[in-house]
Amino acid sequence: MTITHQEARKQAIEIVSRMSLAEKISQIDFDASAIERLGIPHYNYWNEALHGVARAGVATVFPQAIGLAATFDKSLVQAVAEAISVEGRAKYNAYSKYGDRDIYKGLTFWSPNINLFRDPRWGRGQETYGEDPYLTAQIGIAFIKGLQGDGKYLRLAACAKHFAVHSGPEEERHYFDAVVNPKDLSEFYLPQFEAAIKEADVEAFMGAYNAVNGQPACVNEQLIKEILLDKWGFEGHVVSDYMALEDVHENHHYTKTAAETMALAMKIGTDLCAGKISDALFEAVGKGLVTEDEIAASVVKLYTTRVRLGMFATDNEDDQIPYEANASKAHEALSLKAAEKSMVLLKNDHFLPLEKARISSVAVIGPTVRNIGALAGNYAGTANQYVTFDAGIRQVLSEDARVTYALGCHLYADHAESSLSRANERESEAVIAAAHADITVLCLGLDPTIEGEQGDSGNVYGSGDKASLSLPGQQKCLLEKVLATGKPVIVVLTAGSALSLDGLEGHPNVKAIIHAWYPGSHGGRALANILFGDASPSGKLPVTFYKDTVGLPDFSDYSMSERTYQNTQLEVLYPFGYGLTYGRAVVKSATLEDLALTITLSNAGEYACEEVLQVYAKIASEFAPKHHKLIAFERVVLPKAEDVQVTVHLKSDSFKVVNTQGEWIADGATAILSVDFGQPTADSLLKTISLTEVFG
């Protein structure tokens, strides 16, 4: 049983009581000073673990967060987070022995990002778990539990970010005001954050850069004081995003000075300043804007976290985790497994899996074939080894077939390699390679130089968001030229978001399409295993793939009335929850008793596979979404020609709706349940239930 906040708080109060005012203020800075007279070393709170320990040297690089969400696999995600936690501790233990307590080397990890991926143009959407609050909550809970562990002390401290109503546009985030109504706030933007507290005991929250309804998020009285602290009873600490407190007076102009900002942060409940203005608390105290007791309250919360981490303990077993646990064989194998489960088969024209015996040559073409960034995504560590797409295919084919690589084009520029040549100088080589091969694997898409956070190093578009869903640069032209050879083409897309081939999805020579996300360091081998049938694809889309941006609400519009699969009225390219396998699974029957849904499944296909059973509810209420919403999911292993029975326990709260005042209420007489491997269709198994029986 992990030490509780109440138990840890007693020790934290005793420690903080011995600090002077100056010492307390020094602990409000994320790069907290040492207090030598108390035997407290310097500590930097900033660390990252989005999909592996990031920015601190060699670590296992797992699929990007959006890829982990695409697995729809809570057990797998928790196992991934457990591996990350072991590596985080291993690094901390080793660095500490050498007195290195710098940034990215502590135990407080600013992950996961559980913001809603409400718009496909958002560059940081890759860091999230998709567009659905329920899916985001379930994957987030699993990740937080895996990071923090269940020992006497927290193995790592997780941080739910960015609280709240934060999902672009990146370029405007330091002064943007996200205007949101009470219904959307309660229904879409907050549920996953509440679940992080109540179902995973997340240790920290991070405030966002933007304002919400006129108040900057890091000093937002409604969000932090009224909802997070008073209503939800959050007992951990709150940290600002980096330099978000500076934004309060410099960009939002909500306060006039740094002293006013820091005083307000202490009063509202932001305890830790990730920035450079914590010393303004001296001025704030001198002017009577804040009291020493109010500052001490924040320091106690910060030290409660450090006590829960066992930083002052002599019996912490995690202190014994050796450096060799980092990037272990078991963790690398888990990364490969996660990559296989994350990839989504969008199209298969009776073409995959490939038979090695029938292939003599393969052309592997495109700007992401050997692109390390397209494997890693943003906020990544450094892998011991990267298996690129062509390396993975070569490993699987070995001596069975000739594999030819061609760059084809640059990711976004006109010149692939040399500006001395004509534009598109590598295109003809790619066409030749395709013409001389039995099959072409064409690897296209994005990497973090195109989509990511504002100010990401090397981001060509600066803000990190993308303007359209189309392939950038000369990639579409390359696709058209390769298709013109008449040879069969498998398109592999890397991106942390939705992409469109602008209608070429239906081209007869496009035999298959795989969305690989940013699959981690073993992405190439995972792709090859899927292509050649050593693994059956099983990922599902955690976001809607639209045909284009036509008809989408303005990027800056935070209303959810026309957003996500729950409310959009657009004809989409591929729906949320969609993904093909090599099996042929069917739902044979379903019975419901006391909210226990017992389902019989079978696989009539030629291949064993894993499927994701999805349960949706369409509630007969004026306050319900326009369509339906996901209320349960379960990943299931389906052997060939066997029946499998699964019981899914539904929650009565899943049938509640949100009224215009933002209140969750029981409303409506009935709901229609859909049980299938995706969103409801004409072939889905449907059951109508009485909500009177659900709520009593």
Disulfide bonds with the S-S distance in Angstrom:
none
